[in-house]
């Protein structure tokens, strides 16, 4: 479903602020893979997701999604393949629009414009059913403006919007990091349910090592723009957080020095 071949990215090349964000990344995801990505600050995790989404052009290499080479496609042209949820719950939704209107925008992504009514009765019934599955009481608030929702409710709506059309690839960029622990746990469980139900190929960045181990069928560790550890299957299931710390030390040649990861 995703093939990344020899992708590199350097920001501010040939200046005093030069930063190698990604260096010769090679990665293949099979359909239905749920990959968690961990690493310290500046490891290249978010840059990797941005390269897949088309936010930045690659310096070299190629990116293929479901057999289609998207390397030279702009971000908006890749949107029909990709669903994405960001760290900030305010990103990905229109605060001044109603919940049903936000969902309607997501449902029409990639379709040609028309003059039909904004949200039909049939669509509202469908959205009510989907929101009811979130168990957050949002099915009775279809006409509420998204900006009035709590951070967790808004992130749950964003997650629903990102997966409404069953994207080829779902990208989750620390989408629970800005939430309180209880809400983060709820959104993470919703994520697991939706991904498993729809068989979505997913890449999730997280600083929480326990979550990285517990969720998905594969784990990738990054450092200084490189993939330094890639584990899946039974070997991943048997991991402990202490094992990840040891793997980082062995493969990176230094101790992990990241407060967010260590405190998690």
N, C-alpha and C positions, 0 to 999 in steps of 0.2 A: 504493500500500500504506500510505503514511503521509501525512497532510495536517495540517500545523500552520498555523493561521490566526490572526494577530494576538495571539499568546500573550505575555503579560507576567507577571513575577513580582517583587514587592518584599518583602524580608524586613524585619521590625521597622519597618513603615511609621509615619511621623510620630513617630519617636523619634530620638535622637541617633545611634543605630546603624543608621539606615535604609540599606538596600543594594538598589539595583536590579540584580537578578541577570539578568533577561531583559527585553528591551524590544522589543515588537512583532515577535516572531519569525514569519516566514512561510517555510515549507519544505514541499516536496513530494518524496516518494521514490517512484519507480516500483518495481514488483515486481522483485526481483532486484538492486536497487541495493546496492552496497557502498560506503558513505560513510565516509571518515575525517575526523575533526574535530580540529583543532589550535587552539591559542591559549594565551596566558599564564595564570598563576594568576589566578583571579577573573574569567575571561573569560565564564563561564556554561556551560561544557561539561558538567560533571556535573549542574548544575541542569537543563539541557535534557533529559538522560537521565532524571533523576528525575521531571520533569514528564510525560514520555512514559509512564513506568512507573506513574505515579499516586502517587508518594511524597508530593508536594506538590500541593495544589489550585491551579489557575490563578487569577490575579487577573482576567484577561479573555482572550477568545479561545476557540478550540476545537481539539481533537485528534481526528482520525479515523483509525482503523486498519482497513484492508481494507473501507472503506465503512461501518463502524460508528462512531458518535460515542461515544467513551469518556471525554469530558471530565469527566463527573460520576461515572464509575465509580471505585470504590475500588481500591487497589493489588491486593488479592487477587483481585478480579473481572477485572482486566486480565491476571492471570498466565497465563490460558489462551491469550492472544494472543502473549505475550512470553517470550523466553528472555533471561537476563541473566547476565553474568559480571563479577565485581567485581575491583578491584585486589588486594585481600587474598585469597590462596589459601584462607584459613580460612573465608571467607564463601561461603555457598551450598552447603556440605556439612555433614553431621552427623558430627563427629569420632569419636564413640563407636559409630557404626554401621559395618557392613561396606560394602565397595565395592558389592556386589550389592544391598544394602538401600538404599543411597543412590540407585542407579540405578532401583530399583523405585519409590521415592517419586516420582522425576521422571517415570517412565512413567505413574504414576497421577494426575498432576496434573490437576485439573479433573474427575475421575471421582468418582462416589458411593462411599461407604465400603461395604466388604463384609467377610464373615468368612472369606473364602478364605485359604489359606496365604500367608505373607508374600512369599516368592519361589518361584515354581514352577520345575520342572526346565527347562521350555521357555524361560523367561525367562533362566535362568542361561546356557543355551547361546547365546542371542542376545547377552547381555552379554559373554560370552567372545569372541564373534566381533567385536563392536564394539571391545572393548578391545584385541584383537589388531591392529586397524588403526592403533592409536596407536603401536605399536612401542615400548612402554615396559615390556614384560614384565608388565603388570598382568593379563593374561588368566589367569595362573596364581595370582593372589592375590585372587580374588573374595571370600574370607572375611576378608581383612585389614581391620582398622579404618582408616578414611580418615585418622584423626589420626596414623597411623604413616607415612604417605607423605611424600615430599619435597614441597617447594613446587611444583615443576614437575609432578610426578605428580598432585598434588591439583588443580592448576589444569586439567590435562588432563581429569580426571574431571568437574570442574565444567563445563567446556566441553561434554563429552559429555552431561551431564545437561541443560544448557540447550538443546541441539539435538536431544535424543532424540525429541521429538514434532513436530519441524519447525515451530517457531513462526512466526507471521506476521511477527514482527519480532525480531531478535537485537540486544541492546544489550551492547556491550563497553566497560567503563569502565576504561581503562588496565590491561587484564587481564594484561599482561606486565611492568608497571612494577616489581613487587616481586621479579622473578626475575633470576637472574644472566644475563649476555648469551647464553650458549650455550643455556640452558634457554628463555629468552625467544624465541630464534630458532626453537626446536623447537615451542613452543606456538603461535607466530605462523603457522608453516607448517601446523600442524594446523588452525588456524582457517581459513586460506585453502582448504585441501582440503575441509573440511566445508561451508563456505559455497558454494563452487563446485559441489560434488557435489549439494547439496540445493537450490541456487538460492535461498538465504535472503536476504531483505532485511535489511541489516545496517548498524548505526551503530557505529563504533569510535572512541573517544577515544584519542589518543596524544600524547605529548610528542616522539616521535621523528619528525622531519621527513622523513627518508629513508624510513621505513616508511609514513608518510602518503602520500608520492608513489608508492611502489612498489606499494602494496596498494589494491585496489578500483578502481572506475571513476569515483569522484567525490571531491573534497576540499573541505571547508568550513573557513574560518578565522573564529574568533570573537574579539571584543574588547569588553570592557565590556558584555556582555549582548546584543551585536548580531552578526549575520553580516556580516562585512566583505568576504568573498571567497568565491566559489563557482565551482569549475572542474571540468570533466569531460572525458571523451573524449581525443582526441589532444593537446589543449592541456595536460591534466593529465600525460599520459605524457611530454611534453617538458620538464616543470618540473625545475629544480634547486633545491637548498636555498637558494642565493643568491637565486633568483627569489622564493621565499617570504618571505625577509627583506625584500626590496625591496617586495613587495606589502604586507607588514605596515606598513612605514614610510609608503608612499603612502596606504593606505586608513585607517590608524589615526592618521596624523599624528605618529608618534613612532617611535623605535627600539624593536625588540623587546628587552625586558630580562627574560629568563627563563633562568636558568642551565641548567635541565634540558633545555630545548629547544635552546639553543645548544651544549651539550656533546654532545647526541645527534647 
